[in-house]
């Protein structure tokens, strides 16, 4: 398989491809929203790239299967709209036939038509006061008496008050019509709320994100409607600060609109990468390789990604990017060529997560020892470097720019540890193991592998 595809969500079994075991979260959320007896706004919070959209698609289908009326709205794909209310009303209109299948369809259409008509009144804008004053300014002010100007200002104020009163009445009528509509699309014997899922809110332009929040809370805050927002609250907060300033208390602001947060749990370590390896059929490629040392390349690649994804805290999207680069690298490499997967996977993760450090290494701005020092300072790397895989990775790093049989000077610090009377048994064992690994690399082409592997990564990166 050369490219990654969107995860399929079968209608009859929406969580059959749930590689992250998130059905438990969906079941808990379903019980929560179905039991709601008041208007609610719930935020499904997780960092960008952690699979929120896939989860929401699966959960939406699961809700439908449980006959919970549900709408899915991708806010990012619709932020071209000038008014969020138009988007939200339009989304209900598009889904009207499917929504009303569990209730009284004729009544549902009647109530929604009423709500839609009233919404047009809420969308109307009176001519701004500033525009009217500009019109007055176009007149000959010398001919206008103070009394006339006063009457003109009074008429504007009166119109604004009347407009406010009409809007308030229209809003109340709109909410009543929506309440009737939400009730009509539910089974009378087993009433369930309309669940309105708004996804990708954190990716919208800031003005639109705020407007969606405001319209959802102020216009749709009625019985039998639950809003579910899919967003990275940290990123959403940045968008809000872009409008209101960096000094804004974002949590306090969002609490005006969001009643509950649900933190989407991260997957267990290694779970997603195992699914990606299966998805890309890496075992088919590695199983065709034979010869000394290469029979474990599949295991080495999987283990190194598993450990490095955890150390560097890669998002699911970044993990998929890494696996895509590995996939392209191996598909452009003959089976009888070595891949040195421990080091190749490290370089791929470095390119995706810390591109500046990767570029510094390949452009000779830093030495391998500096790279090793910087890597060892990352939280979690120390435990990795104490493992057999970590020691092998360290050996690859220190000789990655060396010439075959020409790295005695690089190995001197390790030889001194082995011969030292002050070093512990563990330190001596580790240093001696790295010396053995380098010797093995020397005879099997692993020394000086940096340029060879970087070329593979850069070729793979040209495929977009």
Secondary structure, 3 states (H helix, E strand, C coil): CCCCCCCCCCCCCCCCCCCCCCHHHHHHHHHHHHCCCCCEEEEEECCCCCCHHHHHHHHHHHHHHCCCCEEEEECHHHCCCCCHHHHHHHHHHHCHHHHHHHCCHHHHHHHHHHHHHHHHHHHCCCCCHHHHHHHHHCCCHHHCCHHHHHHHHHHHHHHHHHHHHHHHHHHHHHHHHHHHHHHHCCCCCCCCCEEEEEECHHHCCHHHHHHHHHHHHHHCCCCCEEEEEEECHHHHHHHHHHHHCCCCCHHHHHHCCCCEEEECCCCCCCHHHHHHHHHCCHHHHHCCCCCCCHHHHHHHHHHHHHHHHHHCCCCHHHHHHHHHHHHHHHHCCCCCCCCCHHHHHHHHHHHHHCHHHHHHHHCCCCCHHHHHHHHHCCCCHHHHHCCHHHHHHHHHHHCCCCCCCCCHHHHHHHHHHHHCCCCCHHHHHHHHHHHHHHHHHHHHCCCCCHHHHHHHHHHHHCCC
